[in-house]
Amino acid sequence: MTFNLKQSVLACAVLQAFSASAQQTPEGVASVVVTGSRWVASDRASIGGFGDAALLDTPAAISALTRAQMQDLSIRNVTDAARFDASVGDAYNAVGYAEQFSIRGFALDNATSYRKDGIAIPADAPIPLENKERIETLRGLAGLQAGVAAPGGMINFVTKRPTANVLRSALLELSERGTVHGSVDLGGRFADRRFGYRINAAAEDIQSYVRGADGERQFVSFAFDWQLSPDALLGLDLDHQHRSQITAPGYQLLRNEALPTGVSPRTLLNAQAWTKPVETDTSNLGLRFDYRINADWNLAAKANKHWFKRDDYTAFPYGCSNEGDGFYPGYCSNGDYDVYDYQSVGERKTPWGAQAMLQGRFATGAVRHALTVGAAISERHDSFGEYVYDYAGYSNIYLNRPVDPAPGNPVTGPVQERRSDRETALFVQDVATLSEQFTLHTGLRYVRLKRDELAEIDQPWVRADDDFVLPSVALVYKPLRDWSVYGSLSHGLQHGGIAEMGTTNENSALPPSRSKQAELGVKGILAGGAMVSAALFDIRQGLEYVDAAGSFVRAGQQRHRGLELAAQGRLNADLNYSLSLMALQARQDGTGDAAVEGKRVTNVPELRSTAWVEYAVPAVAGLKVHALWQYSGSKAFDPANRAVVPGYHVAGAGASYALKFGATHVIVRARVDNVFDKFYWRDVTQSLGGYLLPGAPRSLRLSAQFDF
């Protein structure tokens, strides 16, 4: 790894962690085994409403992974976390690029479906987890809570805050073909206890399982709290990440009709002598202010500014010109594919968002109310130039021959602002406790959207201005203290999709559209504290796809009807588990297009499930073993369902051992993913002409965590 300034920051933080703990370590170091499990399921989340609320009482399907769970499960990125929720799937989640997901079969919107402390941030680069306290997933419409978001749901990242006591923790991990990851987590209070701090830093030398898709990453974050008075708290956080990695493109169908066979997930189709890594820099600056007016009323305000910069380079595989009249998209029957020099340099996105709300409690007769009234605003400005997309030659998925001669040195067009979005909203929610058993949730969000877009340099700006009212209503019934049953109806809103490269209306955006959802659910806590839930849902939104004429259109609707089941907790003192299942029927109808009418929605399995169990071995104190099993049913590759990708089973296993050296607690972990080295297509997408992405082969991960 090449050390630079950011890595020096990490090294200094490590030294501080060790020096702070050295004063507490006795000279004679004794080895003492530490016993007990740290697995604690989160029973609260903020994503389901307007502040932390009990999951049991929230009329929505929500899951949350805590920091302790992320540590125990060796979760280093969102892809790792998504494996434990059957409702979350990949959606063009390419190695070395942005992590992109779907929920309930709907692809998430990179601009609006990922949130940092409730404020939208773009997911155009992997979101770092070192400074995250919790990952919250809302499954289903979020029109009331967020305004614009994909109908499947959204993912919220709750940032770490300063700790009341001194925190010193360091992690070192080795994985894949030699990827080295190091990170530290430091927290505490200053001498003046009104001030608190949290510092996180990380560095990685990335040696991907895809041979050649290597890179590096550096990250640093700071969070500070200032207790202005017993009733007022001011918080600030900032972070920066630099990532440089060669991306691994996916495969297309042979002759645009058959799945490739005999390929390896370790093969890099982007392997050319002139291949460059994708360079991304992302930063956040967040502010928050909480003020307690009195025992019943509170005022809260928060804001976040995000900076994104990317230089995008790919030796892009697309189409076949070596066979007959060619296939576009699609590779040749012998595995040949055309290679294009793709460059988009200087891409910039600078979104920001702010929200203020007043919350209070009062009563009208026998009915108790929890009222939230608020306003939100967000803006997003996207700047980019005319990209380079030049034919460079051809290669082969089996031989992976280099392109010769290499292309020249083309220059991308001048970077300028090409799209801006502005969203303003007013919202109100009333949670009325009608009796000890019944609670009525009603809410309304007014949203105004403005978009200015320059699809082509030589065309005029296109301007849109739309207003929407998004209602939401839910009734919660509690037959017992630890059980609740709910029914809900809600409306959602999403930006229209942007026509992809190669379409007749390339780069232009469709107008916003409304989605609707009906959901019935039940949640409960079993003896021993295990949380269980079930949800039936029906979601409808307009269908967007590339039609036979090559235009990106919205026609008809896609309707997703499904069942979710989940359970998480302890069976006994030695056995932890997490179970998740989703059965889903996703169909296209009302399109007027015989080629797609009534067909399955792409990249949506009819059944997904995941099961994880962990066993604390009684005979060896401190030793725990675990196993993971994932299943995904078959998926339609394209809207016309000409190709269906088979389902798969994937197994993983691991172990951890906890011990103590003096005052230092150490946890050593090992994990093997895809134990049986099974080949499978984990992700299919219609983006950019349609691609298949193979799952990772068998890989090993070893780590040691030091808590001082």
C-alpha positions in Angstrom: 0.0 0.0 0.0 1.3 3.5 -0.8 1.0 5.6 2.3 -0.1 9.2 2.0 -1.5 11.9 4.2 -4.9 10.2 4.8 -3.2 7.0 5.9 -0.9 9.0 8.2 -4.1 10.2 9.9 -5.1 6.6 10.4 -1.7 5.8 11.8 -1.8 8.7 14.2 -5.2 7.6 15.4 -4.0 4.1 16.0 -1.0 5.4 18.0 -3.4 7.5 20.1 -5.6 4.5 20.8 -2.7 2.5 21.9 -1.1 5.2 24.0 -4.5 5.9 25.7 -4.8 2.3 26.7 -1.2 1.7 27.7 -1.6 3.7 30.9 -4.3 1.2 32.0 -2.4 -2.0 31.1 -0.6 -3.8 34.0 3.0 -4.9 33.4 2.2 -8.5 33.9 -0.2 -9.4 31.1 -2.5 -12.3 31.9 -4.6 -14.1 29.3 -8.2 -14.3 30.4 -11.0 -15.6 28.2 -14.0 -13.4 27.8 -17.4 -15.1 27.6 -20.9 -14.1 26.6 -22.6 -12.9 23.5 -22.8 -9.3 22.4 -25.7 -9.9 20.0 -28.5 -7.5 20.8 -31.2 -6.8 18.2 -32.1 -3.2 17.7 -35.7 -2.5 19.0 -35.8 1.1 17.7 -35.2 3.0 14.5 -35.7 6.5 13.1 -36.5 5.6 9.5 -40.1 4.7 10.1 -41.2 8.2 11.2 -39.7 11.4 12.5 -37.4 10.3 15.2 -36.4 7.2 17.1 -39.4 5.0 17.7 -40.1 1.5 18.9 -40.1 -0.9 16.0 -43.0 -2.8 17.7 -45.2 0.2 17.5 -44.3 1.5 14.0 -46.7 0.5 11.3 -44.1 -0.4 8.7 -41.7 -3.2 7.9 -38.3 -2.1 9.3 -35.0 -3.8 10.1 -31.9 -2.4 11.7 -28.4 -3.6 12.1 -26.5 -2.1 15.1 -22.8 -1.4 15.4 -22.3 -4.5 17.6 -24.0 -6.7 15.0 -21.9 -5.2 12.2 -18.8 -6.0 14.2 -19.9 -9.6 15.1 -20.9 -10.3 11.4 -17.7 -8.7 10.0 -19.8 -6.3 7.9 -17.5 -3.9 6.0 -19.9 -2.6 3.3 -23.6 -2.5 2.5 -23.3 -5.6 0.3 -22.3 -7.6 3.4 -25.2 -6.1 5.3 -27.8 -6.8 2.6 -27.2 -10.5 2.8 -29.2 -10.7 6.1 -32.4 -9.2 4.7 -34.2 -11.4 2.1 -36.1 -8.3 0.8 -32.9 -6.6 -0.2 -31.2 -7.6 -3.5 -28.5 -6.4 -5.8 -29.3 -4.0 -8.7 -26.2 -3.6 -10.9 -23.9 -3.9 -7.9 -20.6 -4.1 -9.8 -17.3 -4.7 -8.1 -15.3 -1.5 -7.8 -18.2 0.8 -8.6 -21.3 2.0 -6.7 -23.2 -0.5 -4.5 -26.8 -0.5 -5.8 -29.7 -2.4 -4.4 -33.4 -3.2 -4.7 -36.0 -3.6 -2.0 -39.2 -5.6 -2.6 -38.1 -5.9 -6.2 -37.8 -2.2 -6.9 -34.4 -0.8 -7.7 -33.5 2.0 -5.3 -32.9 5.5 -6.7 -29.2 6.5 -6.2 -30.3 10.1 -5.6 -33.1 9.7 -3.0 -33.3 6.2 -1.5 -30.1 6.4 0.5 -30.1 8.6 3.6 -27.6 9.8 6.1 -29.4 10.7 9.4 -32.6 11.1 7.3 -31.1 13.4 4.7 -30.7 12.1 1.1 -27.1 11.4 -0.1 -26.1 10.0 -3.5 -25.0 6.3 -3.6 -22.8 6.8 -6.6 -19.8 5.4 -4.6 -19.8 2.8 -1.8 -21.0 4.4 1.4 -18.4 4.0 4.2 -19.6 2.2 7.4 -16.8 3.0 9.8 -18.7 6.0 11.2 -22.1 4.4 11.2 -23.9 3.4 14.4 -26.8 1.7 12.7 -28.1 0.7 9.2 -31.8 1.0 9.0 -33.9 -0.4 6.2 -37.5 0.6 5.5 -39.3 -1.8 3.3 -42.1 -0.1 1.4 -43.3 3.4 0.5 -41.7 6.3 2.3 -43.7 9.2 0.9 -44.7 10.6 4.3 -41.2 10.3 5.8 -39.1 11.3 2.8 -41.1 12.6 -0.1 -39.2 11.3 -3.1 -37.9 7.8 -2.7 -38.1 4.5 -4.7 -41.4 2.6 -3.9 -39.4 -0.4 -2.5 -38.1 1.6 0.4 -34.9 3.3 1.5 -31.8 2.7 3.5 -30.8 5.1 6.3 -27.3 5.3 7.8 -27.2 6.6 11.4 -23.9 8.2 12.2 -21.9 7.5 15.4 -22.1 10.1 18.1 -19.6 10.9 20.9 -19.6 8.5 23.7 -20.1 9.2 27.4 -17.1 7.0 28.4 -13.7 6.6 26.8 -13.8 4.4 23.7 -10.7 3.0 22.0 -11.1 0.3 19.4 -8.9 -0.8 16.4 -9.5 -3.4 13.7 -7.2 -5.2 11.3 -8.5 -7.5 8.6 -7.2 -9.6 5.7 -9.5 -10.9 3.0 -10.0 -12.0 -0.6 -6.7 -12.1 -2.5 -4.8 -10.1 0.1 -7.1 -7.1 0.8 -5.8 -5.4 4.0 -8.2 -3.2 6.0 -7.3 -1.2 9.1 -9.6 1.1 11.1 -9.9 2.8 14.4 -12.9 4.1 16.5 -12.2 6.7 19.2 -14.7 8.4 21.4 -15.2 10.2 24.7 -15.6 13.6 26.4 -13.3 16.5 26.8 -12.3 17.8 30.2 -15.3 20.0 29.9 -17.9 17.3 29.9 -20.3 19.4 27.8 -18.1 18.6 24.8 -17.8 15.1 23.2 -16.0 13.7 20.2 -16.0 10.6 17.9 -13.2 10.0 15.5 -13.1 7.2 12.9 -10.5 6.4 10.3 -9.8 3.6 7.9 -7.5 2.6 5.1 -7.7 -0.3 2.6 -5.4 -1.9 0.1 -7.9 -3.7 -2.1 -7.0 -6.9 -3.9 -10.4 -8.0 -5.2 -11.4 -11.6 -6.0 -11.8 -10.3 -9.5 -8.2 -10.5 -10.6 -7.1 -7.0 -11.6 -10.0 -5.1 -10.1 -7.7 -3.7 -7.4 -7.5 -0.4 -5.7 -7.2 1.5 -2.5 -9.4 3.5 -0.1 -8.9 6.0 2.7 -11.6 7.4 5.1 -11.7 9.8 8.0 -14.6 11.2 10.0 -15.2 13.5 13.0 -18.3 14.0 15.1 -18.7 16.5 17.9 -21.5 17.3 20.4 -21.9 20.5 22.4 -24.4 20.5 25.3 -25.3 24.2 25.2 -27.6 23.8 28.1 -29.5 21.0 29.8 -32.2 21.5 27.1 -30.1 22.3 24.0 -27.7 20.0 22.1 -25.7 21.0 19.1 -24.0 18.4 16.9 -21.6 18.5 14.0 -20.1 15.7 11.9 -17.9 15.6 8.8 -16.3 12.9 6.8 -14.2 12.3 3.7 -13.5 9.2 1.6 -11.2 8.7 -1.4 -11.6 5.5 -3.4 -9.6 4.4 -6.4 -10.5 1.0 -7.9 -10.7 -0.7 -11.3 -14.3 -1.7 -11.9 -15.5 -5.1 -13.1 -18.2 -4.9 -15.7 -20.8 -7.7 -16.2 -21.6 -10.1 -18.9 -24.2 -9.9 -21.7 -26.2 -12.7 -23.3 -24.6 -14.7 -26.1 -26.3 -13.6 -29.3 -28.6 -11.6 -27.0 -30.5 -14.9 -26.2 -28.4 -17.4 -24.2 -26.6 -17.2 -20.8 -22.8 -17.5 -21.0 -21.4 -20.8 -19.6 -18.0 -21.8 -18.4 -17.0 -18.3 -17.3 -15.2 -17.4 -14.0 -16.2 -14.8 -11.5 -12.5 -14.0 -11.2 -12.3 -12.8 -14.8 -12.0 -9.1 -15.4 -13.5 -8.0 -18.7 -12.0 -4.6 -18.1 -8.5 -5.9 -18.3 -6.6 -3.8 -20.9 -3.2 -2.2 -20.7 -4.8 1.2 -20.9 -7.4 0.5 -18.2 -7.6 3.1 -15.5 -9.3 2.9 -12.0 -12.5 4.8 -11.2 -11.5 7.7 -8.9 -14.1 8.9 -6.5 -14.1 11.5 -3.7 -17.0 11.9 -1.3 -17.5 14.2 1.7 -20.3 15.1 4.1 -20.9 18.0 6.5 -23.8 17.5 8.9 -25.3 19.7 11.5 -28.1 19.0 14.0 -29.8 20.9 16.8 -32.2 19.5 19.4 -34.0 21.7 21.9 -36.4 20.6 24.6 -39.0 23.3 25.0 -40.7 21.6 28.0 -41.5 18.0 29.1 -44.0 17.6 26.2 -42.6 19.6 23.3 -39.3 19.4 21.4 -37.7 21.2 18.4 -35.3 19.5 16.1 -33.4 20.7 13.0 -30.8 19.0 10.9 -28.9 19.5 7.6 -26.3 17.8 5.5 -24.2 18.9 2.6 -22.6 16.3 0.3 -19.8 16.6 -2.2 -19.2 14.0 -4.9 -16.5 13.9 -7.6 -15.7 11.0 -10.0 -13.4 10.3 -12.9 -15.0 7.3 -14.6 -12.9 5.1 -16.8 -13.8 1.7 -18.2 -12.7 -0.6 -21.1 -16.4 -1.2 -21.6 -17.7 -4.6 -23.0 -20.7 -4.1 -25.2 -22.1 -5.9 -28.2 -20.7 -8.1 -30.9 -19.5 -7.0 -34.4 -17.6 -10.1 -35.3 -20.6 -12.3 -36.2 -23.0 -11.7 -39.0 -24.7 -8.3 -38.8 -23.7 -8.2 -35.1 -25.7 -8.1 -31.9 -26.3 -5.0 -29.9 -26.6 -5.7 -27.0 -25.1 -9.2 -26.7 -21.8 -11.1 -27.2 -20.9 -13.3 -30.1 -21.7 -17.0 -29.8 -17.9 -17.8 -29.4 -17.6 -15.3 -26.5 -16.2 -12.3 -28.5 -17.3 -8.9 -27.4 -16.6 -5.3 -28.5 -14.5 -3.1 -26.3 -15.1 0.6 -26.0 -13.0 3.2 -24.3 -15.4 4.9 -21.9 -14.3 8.1 -20.1 -16.3 10.6 -18.1 -14.0 12.9 -16.3 -14.9 15.5 -13.7 -18.4 14.4 -12.8 -19.7 16.3 -9.8 -22.8 16.2 -7.6 -23.4 18.6 -4.8 -26.7 17.8 -3.0 -27.8 19.3 0.3 -30.8 18.9 2.5 -32.3 20.4 5.6 -35.3 19.6 7.8 -36.9 21.3 10.9 -39.8 19.9 12.9 -41.8 20.5 16.1 -43.0 17.5 18.0 -45.3 17.4 21.0 -47.8 15.5 23.0 -51.3 16.6 24.1 -54.7 15.2 24.8 -58.2 15.8 23.4 -60.5 14.2 25.9 -59.6 10.5 26.2 -57.5 10.6 23.0 -53.7 11.2 23.4 -51.9 12.7 20.5 -48.2 12.7 19.4 -48.0 15.5 16.8 -45.2 16.2 14.3 -45.2 19.3 12.1 -42.2 20.1 9.9 -40.7 21.4 6.7 -37.9 20.1 4.5 -35.9 21.3 1.6 -33.3 19.7 -0.6 -31.3 20.6 -3.7 -29.2 18.6 -6.1 -26.9 19.8 -8.8 -25.3 17.4 -11.3 -22.4 18.5 -13.5 -20.8 16.4 -16.2 -19.4 16.6 -19.7 -20.0 14.8 -23.0 -18.4 11.4 -22.3 -15.9 9.5 -24.5 -17.3 6.2 -26.0 -14.9 5.1 -28.7 -14.6 1.6 -30.3 -11.2 0.2 -29.3 -11.3 -3.4 -30.6 -12.7 -6.7 -29.4 -11.8 -9.3 -26.8 -13.2 -12.7 -25.6 -14.8 -13.8 -22.3 -12.8 -17.0 -22.3 -9.5 -15.9 -23.7 -9.6 -12.3 -22.4 -7.3 -11.2 -25.2 -5.9 -7.6 -25.0 -7.1 -5.0 -27.5 -4.4 -4.0 -29.9 -3.8 -1.4 -30.8 -4.7 0.6 -27.7 -6.9 3.7 -28.2 -5.5 7.2 -28.3 -6.0 9.8 -25.7 -9.5 11.3 -26.3 -10.7 14.1 -24.1 -14.2 14.4 -22.6 -16.3 17.4 -23.3 -16.3 20.4 -20.9 -18.0 19.8 -17.6 -21.0 22.0 -16.8 -24.2 21.7 -14.8 -26.6 19.5 -16.7 -29.4 18.7 -14.2 -30.7 20.3 -11.0 -33.5 19.2 -8.7 -35.2 21.2 -5.9 -37.6 19.6 -3.5 -39.6 21.5 -0.9 -42.0 19.9 1.5 -44.4 20.5 4.4 -45.5 17.5 6.5 -47.7 16.7 9.4 -48.3 13.5 11.3 -50.6 12.7 14.2 -50.3 9.5 16.2 -53.5 9.3 18.1 -53.8 6.7 20.9 -57.5 5.9 20.8 -57.4 3.3 23.6 -54.9 0.9 25.2 -55.3 -1.4 22.1 -55.8 1.0 19.2 -53.5 3.7 17.7 -54.3 5.7 14.6 -51.4 7.1 12.5 -52.4 9.8 10.0 -50.1 11.9 7.9 -49.8 14.2 4.9 -46.8 15.5 3.0 -47.0 18.3 0.4 -44.1 18.1 -2.0 -43.1 20.6 -4.7 -40.6 19.4 -7.3 -38.6 21.5 -9.7 -36.2 20.1 -12.3 -34.0 21.9 -14.8 -32.4 19.6 -17.3 -30.0 19.9 -20.3 -30.1 16.5 -22.0 -28.1 17.6 -24.9 -25.6 20.5 -25.3 -27.2 21.8 -28.4 -30.8 21.6 -27.1 -32.6 24.1 -24.8 -33.1 23.5 -21.1 -36.2 21.5 -20.1 -37.9 22.8 -17.0 -40.5 21.0 -14.9 -42.5 22.1 -11.9 -44.9 19.6 -10.2 -46.9 19.5 -6.9 -47.9 16.3 -5.1 -49.9 15.5 -1.9 -48.9 12.2 -0.3 -51.4 10.9 2.3 -50.7 8.0 4.7 -52.9 6.3 7.2 -52.4 3.3 9.4 -54.2 1.6 12.3 -52.2 -0.3 14.9 -53.9 -2.9 17.2 -52.1 -4.3 20.3 -53.8 -7.5 21.5 -51.0 -7.9 24.0 -48.3 -5.6 25.3 -45.5 -7.2 23.2 -47.6 -7.8 20.0 -49.1 -5.4 17.4 -51.1 -5.8 14.2 -51.2 -3.0 11.7 -52.8 -2.1 8.4 -51.7 0.8 6.3 -52.4 2.7 3.0 -49.9 5.1 1.6 -48.7 7.0 -1.4 -45.1 7.5 -2.6 -43.3 9.6 -5.1 -40.3 9.0 -7.3 -38.4 10.9 -9.9 -38.7 9.6 -13.4 -35.9 7.4 -14.6 -33.1 8.8 -16.8 -32.7 7.3 -20.3 -29.5 5.3 -20.4 -26.7 5.4 -22.9 -27.7 4.1 -26.4 -31.4 4.9 -26.2 -33.1 7.4 -28.6 -33.8 9.8 -25.7 -30.4 9.3 -24.0 -29.9 11.4 -20.8 -33.4 12.7 -20.7 -35.5 12.1 -17.6 -39.1 11.0 -17.4 -41.5 13.1 -15.3 -42.1 12.2 -11.6 -44.6 9.5 -10.9 -46.8 8.4 -7.9 -46.8 4.9 -6.4 -49.4 3.3 -4.0 -49.1 0.7 -1.3 -51.4 -1.4 0.9 -49.8 -3.3 3.7 -50.9 -5.6 6.5 -48.4 -6.7 9.2 -47.9 -8.2 12.6 -44.9 -7.9 15.0 -44.1 -9.4 18.3 -41.6 -10.3 20.9 -41.3 -13.9 22.0 -40.2 -15.3 25.3 -36.4 -14.6 25.5 -36.6 -11.4 23.6 -36.7 -12.7 20.0 -38.4 -10.3 17.6 -40.7 -11.7 14.9 -42.6 -10.0 12.1 -44.7 -10.7 9.0 -46.0 -8.4 6.3 -48.3 -8.7 3.3 -47.9 -5.9 0.8 -49.2 -4.7 -2.6 -47.3 -2.0 -4.4 -48.0 -0.4 -7.8 -46.0 2.1 -9.8 -45.5 3.0 -13.5 -43.3 0.6 -15.5 -40.2 2.1 -17.1 -38.3 0.2 -19.7 -36.6 0.4 -23.1 -39.2 -0.4 -25.8 -38.7 -2.1 -29.1 -38.0 1.2 -30.8 -35.0 1.8 -28.4 -36.8 4.6 -26.4 -36.9 4.7 -22.7 -40.6 5.0 -21.8 -43.1 4.6 -19.0 -46.1 2.5 -20.0 -48.5 0.5 -17.9 -47.5 -0.5 -14.4 -45.5 -3.0 -12.4 -47.3 -4.6 -9.5 -45.4 -6.2 -6.6 -47.4 -8.4 -4.2 -45.5 -10.3 -1.6 -45.1 -11.8 1.9 -42.2 -11.1 4.2 -41.3 -13.1 7.3 -38.5 -12.3 9.8 -37.2 -13.4 13.1 -34.1 -12.4 15.1 -32.9 -13.0 18.6 -31.7 -15.7 20.9 -33.0 -19.2 21.2 -31.1 -19.6 24.5 -27.9 -18.3 26.1 -25.7 -20.0 23.5 -27.7 -19.7 20.3 -28.4 -16.6 18.3 -30.2 -16.5 15.0 -31.6 -14.3 12.2 -34.1 -15.6 9.7 -35.6 -13.7 6.7 -37.9 -14.7 3.8 -39.6 -12.9 1.0 -42.1 -14.4 -1.5 -42.9 -12.0 -4.3 -45.0 -11.9 -7.4 -43.9 -9.0 -9.7 -45.8 -8.5 -12.9 -46.0 -6.0 -15.8 -49.5 -5.1 -17.0 -51.5 -2.4 -18.8 -48.5 -1.6 -21.1 -50.2 -2.1 -24.4 -47.0 -3.9 -25.5 -47.5 -7.6 -26.3 -43.8 -8.2 -25.8 -43.9 -7.4 -22.1 -47.6 -7.6 -21.1 -48.1 -9.9 -18.1 -44.4 -10.9 -17.9 -42.3 -11.0 -14.8 -40.5 -7.8 -13.7 -36.7 -8.2 -14.3 -34.2 -9.1 -11.6 -37.0 -10.1 -9.2 -36.9 -13.7 -7.7 -40.2 -15.1 -6.6 -38.6 -16.4 -3.4 -35.5 -15.3 -1.4 -34.5 -16.4 2.0 -31.5 -16.1 4.4 -30.7 -17.9 7.6 -27.9 -17.2 10.0 -27.2 -19.1 13.3 -24.4 -18.6 15.8 -23.5 -21.0 18.6 -21.4 -20.2 21.6 -19.5 -23.4 22.3 -19.9 -24.2 26.0 -16.8 -26.4 26.2 -14.5 -23.5 25.0 -15.3 -20.2 26.7 -15.1 -17.3 24.3 -15.5 -19.5 21.1 -18.5 -19.0 18.8 -19.2 -20.6 15.4 -21.7 -19.5 12.9 -23.2 -20.5 9.5 -25.1 -18.6 6.8 -27.4 -19.9 4.1 -28.9 -17.8 1.3 -31.4 -18.9 -1.4 -32.6 -16.9 -4.4 -35.1 -18.2 -6.9 -34.9 -17.6 -10.7 -35.0 -14.1 -12.2 -36.2 -12.8 -15.5 -33.3 -11.1 -17.4 -35.3 -8.8 -19.7 -38.8 -7.3 -19.8 -39.9 -9.7 -22.5 -38.7 -12.7 -20.3 -36.7 -14.2 -23.3 -34.0 -15.3 -20.8 -34.4 -16.6 -17.2 -31.5 -16.7 -14.8 -31.5 -19.8 -12.6 -31.8 -19.6 -8.8 -29.0 -20.5 -6.4 -28.0 -21.6 -2.9 -24.9 -20.1 -1.2 -23.5 -21.2 2.1 -21.0 -19.5 4.5 -19.4 -20.3 7.8 -17.2 -18.7 10.4 -16.0 -18.5 13.9 -14.8 -16.0 16.5 -12.7 -16.3 19.7 -12.7 -13.7 22.4 -9.9 -13.3 24.9 -8.2 -10.7 27.0 -4.6 -9.4 27.3 -4.3 -7.2 30.4 -6.8 -4.4 29.8 -7.2 -5.2 26.1 -10.1 -7.2 24.9 -9.4 -9.0 21.7 -11.8 -10.8 19.3 -10.4 -12.9 16.5 -12.8 -13.7 13.7 -12.6 -15.9 10.6 -15.2 -16.3 7.9 -15.5 -18.3 4.7 -18.0 -17.1 2.1 -19.4 -19.4 -0.6 -18.0 -22.4 1.1 -18.7 -24.8 -1.8 -17.3 -22.3 -4.4 -20.6 -22.4 -6.3 -20.9 -20.3 -9.5 -24.1 -18.3 -9.7 -25.5 -15.1 -11.3 -26.3 -13.0 -8.3 -27.4 -9.9 -10.1 -29.0 -9.2 -13.5 -30.0 -5.8 -14.8 -31.4 -4.1 -17.9 -29.2 -1.1 -17.4 -26.8 -0.2 -20.2 -28.3 -2.9 -22.5 -28.6 -5.7 -19.9 -25.8 -7.3 -17.9 -25.3 -10.3 -15.6 -22.9 -10.1 -12.6 -21.6 -13.4 -11.2 -21.4 -14.0 -7.4 -18.1 -14.0 -5.5 -16.2 -17.3 -5.4 -15.1 -18.9 -2.2 -13.2 -16.3 -0.2 -11.7 -16.1 3.3 -11.7 -13.3 5.8 -9.6 -13.0 8.9 -9.7 -10.1 11.4 -8.7 -9.1 14.9 -10.5 -6.4 16.9 -8.8 -4.7 19.8 -10.9 -2.9 22.4 -8.8 -1.0 25.0 
